[in-house]
Amino acid sequence: CCIRPVYSCSFSFQLSIFRSRTLGARCSDGPSLSKVEFIEKVRQSNQACEKGDFTGAIRLYSEVLEADSQNCILYSNRSAAYIKVHEYDKALSDAVKARLLNPKWPKVGLTGFDLAIG
């Protein structure tokens, strides 16, 4: 049986995704990104997904998560990209993080993960 992710790698960007307390500020030892840089990296990560470059998308999502580590959308999108490269443990970890950050986030579904890792 194959896994059926409940979400996709697509990202519909809205300004409401920004957390002013983390975006543009240093998060842990991570780099600081302006809103413009953040938006550009998110755009590039979505483009990478559309082109099937899931490894590149994971790298880019990881970079923007350093600037906004409380963003459930980014964790959800990176989780979908991890599924595409068969890194199911990492996909599950990101899906759990997204769900913990926003229990009502509709694109995170853990069904099917038990088939992938169980």
C-alpha positions as CSV (number, residue, x, y, z in Angstrom):
1,C,0.0,0.0,0.0
2,C,1.3,3.5,-0.7
3,I,1.3,6.5,1.5
4,R,-1.4,9.1,0.8
5,P,-0.2,12.5,2.2
6,V,-3.1,14.8,3.0
7,Y,-1.2,17.9,2.0
8,S,0.9,19.0,-0.9
9,C,4.2,20.9,-1.4
10,S,2.4,24.0,-2.6
11,F,2.4,27.1,-0.6
12,S,-0.1,30.0,-0.8
13,F,1.8,32.8,0.8
14,Q,0.0,35.4,2.8
15,L,1.4,38.2,5.0
16,S,-0.3,36.6,8.0
17,I,2.3,33.9,8.0
18,F,4.8,36.3,9.4
19,R,5.5,36.3,13.1
20,S,6.9,39.8,13.7
21,R,8.7,38.6,16.8
22,T,10.8,36.1,14.9
23,L,10.9,37.3,11.2
24,G,13.8,39.6,10.6
25,A,15.2,38.7,14.0
26,R,17.9,36.2,14.9
27,C,16.3,33.0,15.9
28,S,18.8,31.0,18.0
29,D,22.0,31.2,16.0
30,G,20.1,31.3,12.7
31,P,20.5,34.0,10.1
32,S,18.3,37.1,10.0
33,L,16.1,37.6,7.0
34,S,14.1,40.6,5.9
35,K,10.5,40.1,4.8
36,V,11.6,40.5,1.2
37,E,14.3,37.8,1.6
38,F,11.9,35.6,3.5
39,I,9.3,35.9,0.7
40,E,11.9,35.2,-2.0
41,K,13.2,32.1,-0.3
42,V,9.6,30.8,0.2
43,R,8.9,31.5,-3.5
44,Q,12.1,29.7,-4.5
45,S,11.2,26.7,-2.3
46,N,7.8,26.5,-3.9
47,Q,9.3,26.7,-7.3
48,A,11.7,23.9,-6.4
49,C,8.8,21.7,-5.4
50,E,7.0,22.5,-8.6
51,K,10.1,21.5,-10.6
52,G,10.5,18.3,-8.6
53,D,13.6,19.5,-6.9
54,F,12.5,18.3,-3.4
55,T,16.1,18.3,-2.0
56,G,16.5,21.9,-2.9
57,A,13.0,22.7,-1.5
58,I,13.9,21.0,1.8
59,R,17.1,23.1,2.0
60,L,15.2,26.4,1.3
61,Y,12.4,25.5,3.7
62,S,15.0,24.8,6.3
63,E,16.6,28.2,5.7
64,V,13.3,30.1,6.2
65,L,12.4,28.0,9.2
66,E,15.6,29.4,10.8
67,A,14.0,32.8,10.5
68,D,10.5,31.7,11.5
69,S,10.6,28.5,13.5
70,Q,7.0,28.9,14.6
71,N,5.5,28.7,11.1
72,C,3.3,25.6,10.7
73,I,2.9,26.1,7.0
74,L,6.6,25.8,6.4
75,Y,6.9,22.7,8.5
76,S,3.9,21.2,6.6
77,N,5.5,22.0,3.2
78,R,8.9,20.7,4.2
79,S,7.2,17.5,5.5
80,A,5.6,17.0,2.1
81,A,9.0,17.5,0.4
82,Y,10.5,14.9,2.8
83,I,7.8,12.4,1.7
84,K,8.8,12.9,-1.9
85,V,12.4,12.0,-1.1
86,H,11.3,9.0,1.0
87,E,12.6,10.5,4.3
88,Y,9.6,9.5,6.3
89,D,11.0,10.0,9.8
90,K,11.8,13.6,9.0
91,A,8.4,14.0,7.3
92,L,6.6,12.7,10.3
93,S,8.7,14.9,12.6
94,D,7.8,18.1,10.6
95,A,4.1,17.0,10.4
96,V,4.0,16.7,14.2
97,K,5.7,20.1,14.7
98,A,3.2,21.7,12.3
99,R,0.3,20.1,14.2
100,L,1.7,21.2,17.6
101,L,2.1,24.7,16.4
102,N,-1.4,24.9,15.0
103,P,-3.7,21.9,15.9
104,K,-6.3,23.2,13.5
105,W,-3.9,23.5,10.5
106,P,-6.0,21.6,7.8
107,K,-3.1,20.4,5.7
108,V,-1.4,18.3,8.3
109,G,-2.7,14.8,8.5
110,L,-0.8,11.9,10.0
111,T,-2.8,9.2,8.4
112,G,-0.7,7.0,6.2
113,F,2.5,7.7,8.1
114,D,2.2,4.6,10.2
115,L,2.3,2.7,6.9
116,A,5.5,4.4,5.9
117,I,7.4,3.9,9.1
118,G,5.6,1.0,10.7
